[in-house]
Amino acid sequence: MIKVMYKDILVGEVVTNRSLTVDEALELINFNEEKFITDNGFDDIDYNDFRLVY
């Protein structure tokens, strides 16, 4: 299981048997940038702050 994190916020989880890029993981969890920004009170997000935890 891979956890998709934005800083310390759990964005989603992916079950896979291979390595993924952050972009692939975000696509698999159907990441909605606008909803994430609104839900967390951000003005904008930095994609460099996403990380995958295996």
N, CA, C and O atoms as a MOPAC input file, in Angstrom:
PM7 MOZYME 1SCF
protein

 N      0.84500 1    -1.16700 1     0.00000 1
 C      0.00000 1     0.00000 1     0.00000 1
 C      0.89200 1     1.23300 1     0.00000 1
 O      1.88500 1     1.29500 1     0.72500 1
 N      0.52900 1     2.20600 1    -0.81600 1
 C      1.26900 1     3.46200 1    -0.91100 1
 C      0.36500 1     4.58300 1    -0.43000 1
 O     -0.77000 1     4.71400 1    -0.88800 1
 N      0.86700 1     5.38700 1     0.48800 1
 C      0.13000 1     6.55700 1     0.96500 1
 C      0.59800 1     7.77000 1     0.16900 1
 O      1.79700 1     7.99800 1     0.00900 1
 N     -0.35900 1     8.54100 1    -0.32300 1
 C     -0.05600 1     9.77900 1    -1.02900 1
 C     -0.22500 1    10.90400 1    -0.01600 1
 O     -1.31900 1    11.12600 1     0.50200 1
 N      0.86900 1    11.61200 1     0.26200 1
 C      0.87500 1    12.64800 1     1.28500 1
 C      1.14900 1    14.01400 1     0.66500 1
 O      1.93000 1    14.13400 1    -0.27900 1
 N      0.49700 1    15.04000 1     1.20600 1
 C      0.84500 1    16.42300 1     0.89800 1
 C      1.28700 1    17.02600 1     2.22300 1
 O      0.46700 1    17.25800 1     3.11200 1
 N      2.55900 1    17.27300 1     2.35000 1
 C      3.15900 1    17.66100 1     3.63300 1
 C      2.77300 1    16.59300 1     4.65300 1
 O      3.22700 1    15.45500 1     4.53200 1
 N      1.95300 1    16.91500 1     5.65000 1
 C      1.53400 1    15.92900 1     6.65400 1
 C      0.07800 1    15.49100 1     6.47800 1
 O     -0.49200 1    14.85900 1     7.36700 1
 N     -0.51600 1    15.82200 1     5.34600 1
 C     -1.92300 1    15.49700 1     5.08600 1
 C     -2.00500 1    14.24400 1     4.21000 1
 O     -1.39800 1    14.18500 1     3.14100 1
 N     -2.75300 1    13.25700 1     4.66700 1
 C     -2.99200 1    12.06100 1     3.86700 1
 C     -4.00400 1    12.40200 1     2.77700 1
 O     -5.14600 1    12.75700 1     3.06800 1
 N     -3.57700 1    12.29200 1     1.53100 1
 C     -4.43600 1    12.61500 1     0.39500 1
 C     -5.19200 1    11.38300 1    -0.07300 1
 O     -6.35200 1    11.47700 1    -0.47400 1
 N     -4.53700 1    10.22200 1    -0.02200 1
 C     -5.17900 1     8.98700 1    -0.44700 1
 C     -4.22000 1     7.82200 1    -0.34000 1
 O     -3.05500 1     7.98600 1     0.02000 1
 N     -4.72800 1     6.63800 1    -0.65900 1
 C     -3.92000 1     5.42500 1    -0.61100 1
 C     -4.14200 1     4.63200 1    -1.89600 1
 O     -5.23900 1     4.60100 1    -2.45400 1
 N     -3.06200 1     3.99300 1    -2.34300 1
 C     -3.10700 1     3.19400 1    -3.56000 1
 C     -2.54600 1     1.81400 1    -3.23600 1
 O     -1.50700 1     1.68900 1    -2.58800 1
 N     -3.24300 1     0.78700 1    -3.69200 1
 C     -2.73500 1    -0.56900 1    -3.55600 1
 C     -2.15700 1    -0.96000 1    -4.91200 1
 O     -2.86500 1    -0.95900 1    -5.91900 1
 N     -0.87900 1    -1.29200 1    -4.93200 1
 C     -0.21400 1    -1.65800 1    -6.17600 1
 C      0.97200 1    -2.56500 1    -5.87600 1
 O      1.42000 1    -2.67200 1    -4.73400 1
 N      1.46200 1    -3.20300 1    -6.90200 1
 C      2.62900 1    -4.06200 1    -6.72900 1
 C      3.82600 1    -3.51100 1    -7.50400 1
 O      4.76600 1    -4.24700 1    -7.80500 1
 N      3.79200 1    -2.23000 1    -7.82200 1
 C      4.90100 1    -1.60600 1    -8.55100 1
 C      5.13400 1    -0.19300 1    -8.04600 1
 O      4.30900 1     0.37100 1    -7.32700 1
 N      6.25500 1     0.36100 1    -8.43000 1
 C      6.57200 1     1.74400 1    -8.06300 1
 C      5.73300 1     2.69800 1    -8.90400 1
 O      5.41500 1     2.41100 1   -10.05800 1
 N      5.38600 1     3.82000 1    -8.32100 1
 C      4.60100 1     4.83800 1    -9.00800 1
 C      5.27600 1     6.19300 1    -8.88400 1
 O      6.04900 1     6.43600 1    -7.95700 1
 N      4.97600 1     7.05900 1    -9.81700 1
 C      5.35100 1     8.46100 1    -9.66600 1
 C      4.21100 1     9.14200 1    -8.90500 1
 O      3.11400 1     8.59400 1    -8.79500 1
 N      4.47700 1    10.32200 1    -8.39000 1
 C      3.42600 1    11.07700 1    -7.70100 1
 C      2.27600 1    11.34700 1    -8.66000 1
 O      1.11300 1    11.21300 1    -8.28000 1
 N      2.58100 1    11.72500 1    -9.89600 1
 C      1.52800 1    11.99500 1   -10.87800 1
 C      0.65100 1    10.76900 1   -11.12200 1
 O     -0.57100 1    10.88800 1   -11.20100 1
 N      1.26400 1     9.59700 1   -11.23900 1
 C      0.49800 1     8.36500 1   -11.44200 1
 C     -0.39200 1     8.08200 1   -10.23400 1
 O     -1.55600 1     7.71600 1   -10.39200 1
 N      0.14500 1     8.24800 1    -9.04500 1
 C     -0.63500 1     7.99500 1    -7.83000 1
 C     -1.80400 1     8.96600 1    -7.71600 1
 O     -2.90800 1     8.56400 1    -7.35000 1
 N     -1.57400 1    10.23800 1    -8.02400 1
 C     -2.65900 1    11.22400 1    -7.96400 1
 C     -3.74900 1    10.89700 1    -8.97400 1
 O     -4.93400 1    11.07700 1    -8.69300 1
 N     -3.35700 1    10.42400 1   -10.13200 1
 C     -4.33800 1    10.03100 1   -11.13900 1
 C     -5.14300 1     8.82900 1   -10.66800 1
 O     -6.35500 1     8.78200 1   -10.87800 1
 N     -4.49700 1     7.86300 1   -10.03900 1
 C     -5.19400 1     6.66200 1    -9.57100 1
 C     -6.19400 1     6.95300 1    -8.45800 1
 O     -7.19600 1     6.25000 1    -8.33200 1
 N     -5.93800 1     7.97800 1    -7.65100 1
 C     -6.88300 1     8.32700 1    -6.57900 1
 C     -7.87800 1     9.38800 1    -7.02800 1
 O     -8.66600 1     9.88300 1    -6.22300 1
 N     -7.84400 1     9.74200 1    -8.31900 1
 C     -8.75600 1    10.76200 1    -8.86600 1
 C     -8.64200 1    12.07900 1    -8.09900 1
 O     -9.64500 1    12.66400 1    -7.68800 1
 N     -7.39900 1    12.53400 1    -7.91600 1
 C     -7.12900 1    13.75700 1    -7.16000 1
 C     -7.79100 1    14.95600 1    -7.81800 1
 O     -7.63200 1    15.18100 1    -9.01800 1
 N     -8.53700 1    15.72800 1    -7.02700 1
 C     -9.18700 1    16.94800 1    -7.49200 1
 C     -8.50300 1    18.12400 1    -6.79700 1
 O     -8.74000 1    18.38500 1    -5.61700 1
 N     -7.66200 1    18.82200 1    -7.53500 1
 C     -6.86400 1    19.91100 1    -6.95200 1
 C     -7.73300 1    21.00800 1    -6.35000 1
 O     -7.46800 1    21.46300 1    -5.23700 1
 N     -8.76100 1    21.43600 1    -7.06500 1
 C     -9.61800 1    22.52000 1    -6.56800 1
 C    -10.30400 1    22.13500 1    -5.26200 1
 O    -10.36400 1    22.93700 1    -4.33000 1
 N    -10.82300 1    20.90900 1    -5.19000 1
 C    -11.49800 1    20.45000 1    -3.96700 1
 C    -10.49800 1    20.35400 1    -2.81500 1
 O    -10.81100 1    20.74700 1    -1.69000 1
 N     -9.30500 1    19.84000 1    -3.08400 1
 C     -8.28100 1    19.71400 1    -2.05300 1
 C     -7.89700 1    21.08900 1    -1.50300 1
 O     -7.76800 1    21.25700 1    -0.29100 1
 N     -7.71500 1    22.06100 1    -2.38000 1
 C     -7.36400 1    23.41800 1    -1.96000 1
 C     -8.47400 1    24.00900 1    -1.10200 1
 O     -8.20500 1    24.58000 1    -0.04600 1
 N     -9.70900 1    23.87600 1    -1.54500 1
 C    -10.85600 1    24.41400 1    -0.80600 1
 C    -11.02900 1    23.72400 1     0.54200 1
 O    -11.21400 1    24.38800 1     1.56200 1
 N    -10.96800 1    22.39400 1     0.55000 1
 C    -11.17600 1    21.62500 1     1.77700 1
 C    -10.12500 1    21.92800 1     2.84500 1
 O    -10.41800 1    21.85300 1     4.03800 1
 N     -8.90000 1    22.27100 1     2.42300 1
 C     -7.81200 1    22.48900 1     3.37200 1
 C     -7.47300 1    23.95800 1     3.59300 1
 O     -6.55000 1    24.27200 1     4.34400 1
 N     -8.20400 1    24.85500 1     2.95300 1
 C     -8.01300 1    26.28600 1     3.17200 1
 C     -6.71700 1    26.83900 1     2.59700 1
 O     -6.18600 1    27.82600 1     3.10600 1
 N     -6.20500 1    26.21500 1     1.54500 1
 C     -4.98600 1    26.70100 1     0.91100 1
 C     -5.33600 1    27.70900 1    -0.18300 1
 O     -6.43700 1    27.68200 1    -0.73300 1
 N     -4.39100 1    28.59700 1    -0.49300 1
 C     -4.53400 1    29.48200 1    -1.64600 1
 C     -4.06700 1    28.77200 1    -2.90500 1
 O     -4.60700 1    28.98300 1    -3.99100 1
 N     -3.07100 1    27.93900 1    -2.74600 1
 C     -2.47000 1    27.19600 1    -3.84900 1
 C     -1.69500 1    26.02800 1    -3.25400 1
 O     -1.45900 1    25.99000 1    -2.04700 1
 N     -1.30200 1    25.08800 1    -4.08400 1
 C     -0.47100 1    23.97900 1    -3.61400 1
 C      0.79000 1    23.89200 1    -4.45600 1
 O      0.82500 1    24.35000 1    -5.59800 1
 N      1.81200 1    23.30400 1    -3.88400 1
 C      3.08800 1    23.09500 1    -4.56500 1
 C      3.23800 1    21.59200 1    -4.77400 1
 O      3.33300 1    20.83400 1    -3.80800 1
 N      3.26000 1    21.17000 1    -6.01600 1
 C      3.34700 1    19.74000 1    -6.30600 1
 C      4.65000 1    19.12500 1    -5.80900 1
 O      4.73900 1    17.90200 1    -5.69300 1
 N      5.64800 1    19.92600 1    -5.51500 1
 C      6.88900 1    19.40800 1    -4.94600 1
 C      6.72600 1    18.94500 1    -3.50400 1
 O      7.58500 1    18.24000 1    -2.97500 1
 N      5.61700 1    19.34200 1    -2.86400 1
 C      5.35500 1    18.94400 1    -1.47900 1
 C      4.62500 1    17.61900 1    -1.36200 1
 O      4.39900 1    17.13600 1    -0.25300 1
 N      4.24800 1    17.01400 1    -2.50000 1
 C      3.64900 1    15.68600 1    -2.46200 1
 C      4.74800 1    14.64900 1    -2.31700 1
 O      5.85400 1    14.81700 1    -2.83000 1
 N      4.42400 1    13.56700 1    -1.60500 1
 C      5.38800 1    12.47400 1    -1.47500 1
 C      4.61700 1    11.16900 1    -1.34300 1
 O      3.44500 1    11.14900 1    -0.96600 1
 N      5.29600 1    10.09900 1    -1.66000 1
 C      4.70900 1     8.76900 1    -1.54500 1
 C      5.39200 1     8.04500 1    -0.40000 1
 O      6.61800 1     8.06600 1    -0.29400 1
 N      4.61000 1     7.40600 1     0.45700 1
 C      5.12700 1     6.65200 1     1.58300 1
 C      4.79400 1     5.18800 1     1.34300 1
 O      3.62500 1     4.80600 1     1.28600 1
 N      5.83000 1     4.37500 1     1.20200 1
 C      5.64200 1     2.94500 1     0.92200 1
 C      5.59000 1     2.14700 1     2.20000 1
 O      5.43700 1     0.92600 1     2.16000 1

